[in-house]
């Protein structure tokens, strides 16, 4: 009885730490219901947008030819690269400066960022247009058409990224989630309409994404009361914002690129080895792993603030271990599911296509296991204010992916790329485990910072 009572007491203590109901008289003593509600809407926002793109990828892989879907997969990787630069220069700095330095002029600040988005869109659009012309000259009309569609739709897609995150500055994640629901309806309805009309291609799918993003972005801009910014001559805000974003963003872009390269480089390089069909096959298999990765990402958004509140408490290490057990257990179950039912799963999702590589789900299914471990340790490192350690973990795994992973891809094709993807996630988790183990746990739980 005493043992059971002790266990219940430890669990209750841990729950209080994670939800911030510890240490009377401090912020932790505030009722967490309000923040749990905002956390719910934040997870819903992530889930709606991620699910929309996930379902679209499944439908395109089912409805399009492997060559057309391979072109979409390759150019979607390019779109994500452009998106990481946009995020590093505009979105991530906005989350830092919008809630502090420019909080008293937030509407004008958001208007300034729209001007920066317009400039970025013009520059990136010109580069993508030149690349599209290059593919025409190289005789690859399929990639050229998809890249041209990306040139037209990309600015609207990235605008939605910006507007979604702007909702978090105003602490209104419910707006972002509402936009996510509207985006899902417009995107999937538009794709289905094109399919019924027999107009669905990789290029038209991107145009539907662009149109859906534009509608939702305009709705969010109105709800966020975005104002026209003052000119450079009439106010200092645009100039100060430009300087702040450049100083912060140039480092953020480097970190964002490290997270992009290992997970997307194979979709760009595989067509050189086995044609667009090879890229389509890898993307179709990777789609089966994405639900687990998306669930881990959504839960991780709540884990960082919980660990931050627990820092300085004896329960910090316990919360890390319990979170690790939860993520690992769920990932192992998912791995067994996609591995045991790989043939049935691929046949059901894609109508008989891509079945020749279905057994690779035994390999790719291991990725969420490593992602879960890395997410917990990455959240712990950020909670103790060591984002530099996270950077070095991604730097090492990126080097591994661009050397060993690419070598395996050219040697074994889709099999090598699958091994490379899993090796990248495993390397990231392994380096984070090594770096976290080198921190002084006693120092962490006493609330002292590390230098």
N, C-alpha and C positions, 0 to 999 in steps of 0.2 A: 504493500500500500504506500509506504513512504517513497519507494522507488518511482511508482507511477505518479505520485504527487509531485515529486521532484522534476520528472520529465514534463508534466503539464505546466509546471511553473516556468521551466526554461523556455518552452514553446510560447507561453503567454508573454514572457519577457522579450523574446525575439520579435513577436508580432508588434509589440509596443514600440520597439526600436525602429522596425521597418516602416511603420506608419507614422512615426513622429510623435508618439504619445509617451514620451519619456522625459525625465528631468523637468519637474514642475517649475513654472515661472519663466520658461524659455519658449522659443518658437515651437519646440517639440511638443509643448503642452497644448498647442492649438488643435482643435478638432480637425481631423484629416478628411472629413467627408467632402468638403469643397474641393480639395485637391484630388481626391479619388475620383470625383465626378469629372474634373478636367482631364485626369489621366484616362478615364474611360473614353472620352471624346477624342483624345489624341490617338489612342489605339484604334478606335473606329475609323479615324481619318486615314491612318496608315493602312489599315486592312482594306478599306474600300478602294483606294487608289491602286494598291498592290494587287488586289483581287481582280480589278478591272483589266489591268494589263496582263495578268496571268491568264484569265479566261480568253482574252483576245489572242494571246499566243497559242493557246490550245486550239481555238477555232481556226486560226490561220494555218497551223500545221495540219489540221484535218481537211480543210477545204482547198488549200493551194497545192500546187505541185511541189515536190521536194526542191527543185531548182528555184522556184519563186519564193518559197519560204526560206531557203538558204540565203537568198539576196536580202530578204527582210531581216534575218538574224544578223548578217554581217553589218548592214547599215544601222540596225538598232544599237549595235556596239559602238558605232561612230557617234550616234545620237547621245549615248551615255557619256562618251568622252567629252563632247561639247557641253553636256549638262554638268559634268564635274567642274569644268572651268567656270561656267556660269555660277554654280553654287559657291565655289571658292571666292569669287570676286564680289558677288552680290548677296546671295542668300545667307550664307553663314555669317559674314560680317554684320548683316542686318539684324540677326538674332542677338548679336553682342551689343551693337551700338543703339539699335532701335529701342531697347528696353532700358537704356541708361542715358547715354549722352544726348539723344534726340527725342526723348520721351515727351518733352513739352511741345515739340513741333512735329509730331509723328506724321500727321497727314501730309505736310509739305515734304517731310523726309521720304515718305513712300513715293510721292510724286517725283522726287529727285531720282529715286531708284528706277522708276519707270523710264526716265530719260536715259539712265545708264543701260537699262535693258535694251532700249531701242538702238543705242550705239553698238552694243555688243552684238545684237541681232544682225545689223547691217554688215559688220565686219565678218562675223562667222558665216553669214549667208553668202558673201562674196567668195570666201574660201571654199565653201561646199559647192558652189556653182562652178568654180574652176575645177574642182575635183571631178564633178559630174561630166564636164567637157572632156577631161582627161580619160575617163572611162569610155566615152564615145569614141575617142581616137584610138583607144586600145581594143575596140571591138566588143566591149562588154555592155550591151544595151540594157540588160536586166539591172545591173548595178547602177547604171547611169540614171535610169528612170526612178529608181527608189531613192537615190541620192538627191535628185531634183525635187521629189516630193518632200524629202526631209528638209531641203532648203526652204520650201514654202511653209511647211507645218511647224518646223522647229521653233521659231520665235514664239508661237502661241503656246506650244507645249511648255517651254521654259518659263513663259509668263505665268502659267498656272503654278509651276513650282514656286515661284516668287510669292504669288498671292496667297498660296496655302500657308506658307511659313509666316507671312505677315499677320495672319490670324493669331499666331502664338504670341506675338509681341503684345497684342491687345488682350491676351489671356482669354481668347474666344475660340478655342479649338472646335467648339460645336459648329462654327461657321465653316471651318475647313471640312469637317465631316459631312455637313449638308452639301457642300460643293462636291465632295467625293461621291455622294449618292446620285446627284444630278449628272456628274461625269460618267458614272457607270451606265446610267440609263441611256444617255446620248450616244456613248461609244458603242455599246453592244447592240442597240437598236439600229444605229447607222451601219455597223458591219453586217448585220443580218439582212438589212434592206439591200445592201450592195450584193450580197450573196444571192438573194432571190432574183435580183435583176441581172445576175451573171456579170456584174461589173467589178467584183472583188478581186483585187490584186494587192501585192505588197505596197505599191505606191498609193492606191486608193485607200488602203487601211491607214496609212500615215496621215492622209488628208482628213480622214474621219477623226483621228486623234487630235489633229490640229484644230478642226472646227469645234469639237467638244470642249477642248481646252480654252478656246477663245470665249465661248459662251459662258463657261463657268468663271473664267478670269474676270470678265466684265461684271458679272453679278457680284463677285467678291469685292471688286474695286469699289462698287457703289456702296456695299454694306460696310466697308472699311473707311469710307469717307476720304478717299484719296484726293488730294488737292493738287492743283498745278503748282509746281515749285517756282520760287523766285529765280530770276535770271542771275548769271554770274556777276553782272554789273550791279544788280540791286540788292544782293544779299550774299552773306558769307556761307550760308548753309550748303549750297551745291559744291563750292570749293572745298569746304571742310570735309564733307562727305566723301568727295573724290580722294582726298589725301588719306583719310582714315581707312577707306576700303582698299586702297592700293597697299598701304603699309601692312594691313592685316591679311588681305587677300592673296598676296603673292606667296605667302607661306602656306596658306590654306589650300591653294591650288596644287602645290607640290604634294601635300598630304592626300588630297582627293585623288590625284593621279596615281598614287601608290595603291589606293584601294580599287581603282578602275582596271589597271593593267592586268593583274593576274587572273581576274575573272572574266575578262572580255577579249584578251589578245587572241585566244584560240579561235573564236568565231571569225576574226578577221583573217587569220593565217591559214585556217583549214582549207578554204577554197583553192589555195596554191597547191595543196597536196592532193585532195580528192574531189575538187570541184565544189560547187555550191551545195550539192547534195550532202556532202560530208558535214558541212556546217549546219545544214538543216537537221541532220540526224542527231548531232550533239545537242543542239538547242532543244529538240523534241524530248530527248532524255532528261536534260537539265530542268525542263519545265516540271517534271515529276518530282524533283527535289525542292523546288521553290516553295511549296506550301509550308514545309517544315522551317525553311530559312526565314520566311516571312513571319511565322509565328514567333520564332526566336527574336527577330528584330523588334517586333511589337512588345514583347515582354521585356526586352532589354531597355526600352525607353522608360519603364517604371523602375528598373533595377538600379540605375545610376543614382536617382535621388534617394532611394531607400538606403543604399550603401553610404551615401554622403551623410545622411542623418545618423547612421550607425557608427560612423567614424568617431573615435573617442570613447566608444563603449566596448565592453567585453564581448558583446555579441557580434562584432564585425566579422571576425573569422568564421563564426558559426553560420552567419547569414550567407557568406560566400560559399561555404561547404554545402549548405542546404540547397542553395540555388544551383550549384554544380550538379548535385544529385538529381534535381528536378529536370534540368536541361538534358543531362546525359541519359536518364531513364527514358524520357520522351523520345529522344533521338534514336536510341537503340530500338524502341518499338517501331518507329517509322522506318528505320533501315530494314528490319525484318519484314515489314509489310510490303515495301516496294521490291525487296529481293525475292520473297516467296511468290508474289503474284505478278512478277515482271511481265510475263507474256500476256496475261489477261488484262493487265493495266494498260499496256501499250495498245493492244488491239481495241480496247474499249474507247480510249481517248482519241486515237488517230484512225480508226476505221480500217485497220490492217496495214497501215504504213509504218515504216521504221521498226518493224518487228525483228529484222536481222541483227540489230544491236541491243535488243531488249535486255539481254543478260548483263549488260554493263551497269544496270541499276544496282547490282550487288556492289559495284565499285563506287558509283556516284552517290549511292545511299549513305555512304560513310561521311560525306561532306557535312551534313547537319550535326553529326556528333562532334566534329572538330569545331564547327562554327559555334555550337553551344558552349563548349569549353572556352573558346576564345572570347565570346561575348561576355561571359561571367567575369573572366580575368581582366578583360578590357574595361568593363564597368568598374571593377575594383581599383584598377590603376588610375582611372579618371577620378574616382571618388577620393583618392588620397593625393590628388593633384599631381599626378605623374603622366600627363599626356605625351611627354617626350618618350616614355617607355613604349607607349602604343605606337608612336611613329616608327621607332626602330624595329619593332616587331613586324610592321607592315613593310618596312624597307627590306628586311631580310627575306621575307616570303616573296616579295616582288622580284628580287634578284633570282631567287630559286625558280620562280615561274617562268621568267624570261630566259633562263639558261637551260636547266634540266627539263622543265616542262615543255618548252618549245622543241628541244632535242627529241624527247619522247614522242611528241606529236608528229614530227617529220619521219621518225623511225616506224611508228605503229599506227599513225593516222588517228582515227576517232578514239581508239583504245588508249593511245598515248596521251591524247588531250584529256580524256576522262581521268587518267592517273594523275596528270599534271594539276587538274582542278582540285582533286582531293589532297594531293601533296601540298599545294599552296595553303589550303585551310588548315591542314595538320601542322605545317611549319609555323603558321601564325600563332596557333594555340600553344605549340611547344615553346616558342620564344617567349610568349607572354607568361607561361608557367615558370620559365626560368627566371625572368625578370621579377615576377611577383614574389617568387621564393627568396630572392635576394633582398627584399625589403624587410625591415625590422618590424615584425608583427606587434611586438610590445609597444613600439613607438606609434604604430598606427592606432592601436586601441587606446592609447593615452591621449590621442588627438594632436600629436606633434607632427609637423610637416617634415617632408624629406627634401633634401637638397642634393 
